[in-house]
Amino acid sequence: MEDYEAMVPFQALQAFGLAIYPRKKSDDVCCTAIHVLADTQTYSETVGHNFALNATFDEVDASSYDGLWVPGGRAPEYLAHIPGVVELVTKFVSLGKQIASICHGQLILAAAGVVEGRKCTLFLLLNQCWLLLAFGGKISGFDKKILFICGDYMEDYEVKDHFQSLQALGSHVDAVCPSKKAGDTCPTAKPGHTFALTATFDDVDPSGYDALVIPGGQAPEYLALNESVIALILSAAGVLKGRKCSAYPAVKLNVVLSGAAWLEPESISRCFTDGNLVTGAAWPGHPEFIAQLMALLGIQVSF
């Protein structure tokens, strides 16, 4: 299945969704694929991450769920031929559940005969805000502006997950990079896509934003040495002194030398809030990271 189309909505909507996969069980993994759109007749494909499952397909009771998410990628091409998958989708439809499908996912819906006479599209990017609303969600405090400081080879999920999750809440999100302008791109890492910038670095007025997000990866290693962004990079700007924070364990020394009190991420998914600062160790902690940032910004989702 396509990398972003599984992980981004899963982590953003984790509070009310589970990942399932036919003939696999909880704690198994699915390989994902990265689809890169270019100036060709189709996309290129590279190996993505491993996506961990948290439920067993054969134990799923459709009546206990509020909705179904179907990612795209190549997976639907063969999932649509598995009777158990088609039967499960049909069950969700018969129960009147909410269904969201993206890209090639509609192949499964077609196999289940549930799109006949319906209006739909496919193979396009999706804003998840409508999905929250479809589930009866109410979003308050979303009128925020958030700025991302980006750089080449920042960690893939750590920019896209957060960026699209905040967009899904209805916030205005900008991404900038020194020496680049709106419409330029930054390659991401491990493995990566190309991430499009939405604003020009030199035009940014920090006072016009409510929050700053700095993705990890390789980018901060050189962004912290860039005079034009040093005031916005945490340890280089001296704003960690006396604060409590966490980070990827490999950069613990940098955090300690900056004068911060190190918080050990005993689980790599742990995140911490100290005043107006949210820090985390790695992308498995994105749901917690996003939730804590939402709390600071006063953004609430209720059902």
WOSULTA-V468853 format. One record per residue. PSI is psi in whole degrees, -180 to 180 (999 if undefined). Layout:
PSI
PSI
//
This chain:
160
137
-61
-37
-15
-54
-42
-54
-33
-47
-33
-34
20
-25
-25
27
155
148
132
158
132
138
14
166
174
139
-9
172
156
136
140
165
143
120
123
119
132
-174
52
180
-15
-177
159
161
133
167
136
-145
176
128
118
134
150
12
161
127
-48
-12
2
132
107
-31
-17
1
154
-21
170
132
130
105
164
-146
-163
-21
-45
-22
-34
-27
-31
-13
3
116
-39
-35
-47
-42
-41
-44
-43
-38
-43
-41
-46
-26
-1
26
157
138
132
129
140
152
-121
-4
-27
-14
-38
-42
-39
-41
-31
-4
28
2
-1
126
1
161
129
170
180
168
44
160
156
134
125
-3
-42
-29
-41
-44
-36
-31
7
14
148
128
127
152
22
-7
60
157
128
137
133
130
114
166
162
135
33
160
133
-61
-34
-15
-49
-43
-54
-42
-50
-30
-43
-36
-40
-26
-6
6
157
123
130
148
128
161
135
139
11
161
172
133
-19
171
159
131
144
172
155
71
172
166
-171
132
124
132
147
-10
166
129
-47
-14
-3
133
106
-30
-14
3
153
-20
157
132
131
105
158
-150
-157
-26
-46
-22
-35
-24
-32
-14
1
117
-29
-17
1
-31
-13
-1
123
-68
-36
-30
-3
13
0
-14
123
1
162
129
167
174
-180
133
-30
-21
19
-43
-43
-40
-45
-43
-21
-7
9
157
119
130
115
122
81
-33
135
-12
0
141
158
148
129
102
-120
18
126
129
151
170
-39
174
-24
-18
12
-42
-43
-40
-48
-42
-42
-37
-40
-41
-43
-38
-11
23
129
141
126
155
999
//
